[in-house]
Amino acid sequence: MKLAMLFGRSPFPCAERALCKVIGRRVFEDISAQCPDRRFLFGAASVQSGKTEREMMNLVADILKCGVAPRVLPTELEHLPAGLSLQTLRDAGCIAIIRNSVFRGVVCVNPARIPPQLQRYENLEYLLAPWDEIAVALVASERAFRLQQELRSSEEFQEREETFERVLSFLADEVERYSDTPQVRISLEGGVVQYIFQTSRDGKTGRGEIHRSLIPQMEAFLGTAGTRPQIIAGREFLVRELEKGCYYEMYWTSQISGQVVDSLENGRREEEHVPVLLIDDSETFGSVVERFFSRQNISVQRRTSARLALQELQHGKLAPRIIVCDLHMPGMNGIEFVREIRRIESLQDVSIVMLTSDDEVANEIALIRLGIEAYIRKSSDPRILCAHVERVLDRSKDRHLN
């Protein structure tokens, strides 16, 4: 076998060629034939030689005149060079070295396998490290990146919601200033949201327009307030659809009849017995979800640890009808939590909705087999989560009445 066929060509030194010198050509060829994934080549060589993988790498590093990373740390994926993906790094057996938000080089199994798009960098820094350690650091990097995206998305969503609530409160204040009837008609056409109301003093028509940037929030509000009242800024809003997707009538607090108020109060009392338990180690994401639920008059209990929540459930300190749980949490993840819940006879009827930020089909299949109610991406519209929760609560209410 020709060595060129084994090693390939690269502007960077080849760790495999150096390894061949360390363990001998015959042994190297035997190991190569049994190791199709070259990232594991050093591990296979260490088993054959009786040395640790890092000892083998130190010998190779002496030949290549490079260093061995004392440890492999997670990287900041948001600062990767343009066009360089996490999968490209994983395939090449590399992880990026980033200092002060600037890309400096890679920790790798073999410099000769550094991705081509990095070969244009002058004075590229590279260090050797075992693939197992690099793989663990890549997984940690991906989780940290997704968490950061979730937090950023949650913060942006919360900011938009707070802005919308201020605008809605301003709208109600304006109407109440000129009219004794807290009621407006809303038109949603051509990317423009307008509201119209009648003044009490002279019967004239008052009108205003809501900024385009808040149209998604207004559409979501009109859709959900039409099915159940929403409490915003101390007012209880209710919406009636006049023409699907275009015209609505909105009124609040004093316009809601006593019968409707009594119905709402009864609904709240019933839901106190069937609250939602939200388990998520992210305070920011948890507060956003709780805020959204509160607008639907759905009571929420929050916990940041699945393990601690499980203890409270086992001792009867929590009695939810539905549990909304994050998949990836420290200590006990969502799959482990569901398995434990399914072992507790008193909790067999509790519905579970799992939230996730990844696309791992294996996790979804495992959880479906464990009998969860739904598997929802955190990036999804929060109305999807709300719809699943409302369905479970309504189903629970029907069972109670029957």
C-alpha positions, -999 to +999 in steps of 0.1 A: +000+000+000+014+033-010+017+059+019+004+086-004-029+067-006-030+064+032-022+100+040-035+121+011-023+157+005-026+188+027-005+220+034-005+210+070+017+182+085+001+147+087-003+132+121-010+098+105+024+098+087+041+106+120+021+079+138+033+055+111+069+063+121+061+058+158+045+024+156+059+011+123+045+008+089+032-028+091+013-021+124+000+011+110-014-005+079-031-032+100-047-007+123-058+015+093-075-014+077-095-020+109-103+017+115-124+032+087-131+063+108-097+080+109-106+101+139-103+070+161-069+060+147-049+072+177-072+053+200-067+021+181-030+026+180-029+032+218-047-001+224-022-019+201+009-003+217-002-004+253+003+034+257-024+059+264-038+080+235-022+111+249+012+094+252+009+085+215-001+120+206+029+135+225+052+113+205+036+124+173+036+160+183+074+159+188+078+148+152+053+174+139+068+202+161+034+211+174+017+210+208-009+188+224-039+206+240-038+200+278-076+199+277-103+205+251-127+233+259-161+240+243-159+267+216-181+297+207-200+286+176-214+320+169-178+332+161-169+305+136-155+318+103-181+323+076-190+291+058-176+268+085-203+246+101-203+225+132-207+194+110-176+203+090-156+205+121-170+172+134-163+154+101-127+167+102-121+158+138-116+194+148-129+220+172-122+258+168-099+278+191-116+311+197-102+338+220-119+371+227-145+363+200-118+359+173-110+326+155-074+316+161-071+279+150-082+244+158-076+215+182-076+185+160-068+148+156-048+153+125-037+187+110-038+173+075-075+169+078-082+206+088-111+218+066-100+234+032-117+267+040-093+272+069-062+265+049-061+301+036-054+314+072-019+325+077-002+314+110-032+291+118-027+277+153-033+240+157-029+216+186-035+178+188-060+161+211-079+128+213-111+126+192-132+115+222-123+147+241-130+168+210-163+151+204-175+158+240-164+195+236-183+198+203-215+185+220-211+210+249-205+238+223-237+229+204-258+228+236-244+262+248-251+277+214-287+265+214-293+277+249-279+311+239-303+311+209-332+302+231-324+329+256-320+355+229-353+343+213-370+344+246-358+378+255-368+392+220-402+376+224-407+390+259-396+424+247-422+423+218-449+411+242-442+439+267-442+465+239-475+451+226-491+451+261-481+488+265-496+496+231-528+478+240-530+495+274-525+529+256-552+520+232-577+512+260-567+544+279-573+565+248-607+550+242-618+554+278-607+590+277-631+599+249-658+572+253-679+557+281-680+524+262-647+504+264-651+489+229-633+492+196-635+477+161-602+465+147-595+460+110-565+440+098-560+445+061-531+449+038-505+448+066-522+476+084-540+474+118-565+502+126-589+506+155-621+527+154-644+538+183-673+562+189-668+591+212-694+598+239-694+636+238-702+644+201-707+609+186-677+614+163-655+586+152-620+582+167-594+561+151-558+551+153-532+527+138-509+502+154-473+499+142-465+473+116-439+456+138-466+446+163-488+429+137-477+393+146-485+400+183-519+416+174-528+386+152-519+362+180-539+382+205-570+384+183-568+347+177-565+336+213-587+363+229-615+351+206-615+317+224-610+329+260-606+363+277-570+375+283-559+396+312-534+424+301-523+454+322-551+450+347-579+446+321-597+416+309-600+416+271-624+397+249-625+396+211-654+388+187-645+380+151-668+399+127-652+387+094-626+360+095-590+373+096-601+409+088-625+426+112-629+422+150-647+438+179-627+441+211-641+451+245-628+448+280-636+447+317-669+467+321-683+454+288-681+417+300-715+407+314-719+394+349-727+359+335-694+359+315-675+371+346-691+343+367-681+318+341-646+330+340-643+328+378-657+293+378-632+284+351-603+298+372-614+278+403-616+246+382-581+253+367-566+258+402-572+221+407-556+213+373-526+236+371-497+234+347-463+224+361-435+240+340-400+226+344-372+244+327-338+254+340-339+286+320-355+313+341-359+336+311-376+310+290-398+299+319-409+334+326-419+340+290-440+308+289-456+316+322-464+351+311-481+338+279-501+312+299-513+338+324-528+358+295-549+327+288-560+325+325-540+293+328-523+289+362-487+278+362-463+264+388-426+267+378-396+246+388-361+248+375-350+212+384-366+180+371-351+160+400-366+184+427-399+186+409-400+147+409-395+147+446-424+171+452-446+151+429-437+118+447-447+134+480-479+149+467-467+185+471-476+191+435-507+178+417-507+191+381-529+179+353-502+186+328-464+189+330-445+210+304-409+199+307-376+209+289-357+179+274-322+191+281-315+200+318-287+193+342-290+166+368-320+149+353-330+153+316-365+151+303-364+115+292-352+103+326-379+124+342-407+109+321-394+074+329-396+081+366-430+097+363-444+066+345-433+044+374-455+063+399-490+049+399-507+081+412-492+101+382-502+078+354-529+101+342-507+132+342-501+145+306-466+155+296-455+179+269-418+179+261-400+211+249-367+208+230-343+229+211-328+200+190-339+179+161-329+145+174-355+121+161-343+093+184-353+114+215-387+122+200-393+085+193-382+075+228-406+100+244-435+091+222-431+055+232-431+067+269-466+082+262-460+120+261-488+142+249-467+163+225-431+170+214-426+207+206-396+228+195-389+258+216-386+278+185-423+271+176-451+297+180-461+297+217-497+293+206-489+257+196-479+249+232-509+268+245-533+248+223-519+215+235-522+226+271-558+239+266-568+206+250-555+186+280-572+210+305-605+208+286-603+170+284-596+169+321-626+192+328-649+169+307-638+138+326-645+157+359-680+166+347-688+131+335 
